[in-house]
Amino acid sequence: MLPQTIDYHIAQLDSTWGIFREGMQIAVRADPADAIAFANFFADRETLMAPCPVRVSADMNLHQALLDLRQVA
């Protein structure tokens, strides 16, 4: 049997970004970079403690926001 994967997901909620763990919202951030940092921090911590894989994913709105930020930089 394959180990269960713990999922963190970042999705746009109106003008903010919601961070979800296993479908339950755990945080909201106004800045997309803060949302990524928040999700990655907790995913990294959980990777050290949990015996199963951890994955962070995002919706297409976050991917577009990152592309926009890269073009401005």
Summary of the structure (lengths in Angstrom):
residues: 73
radius of gyration: 13.1
end to end distance: 45.2
largest distance: 46.0
contacts: 188
relative contact order: 0.24
helix: 42%
strand: 34%
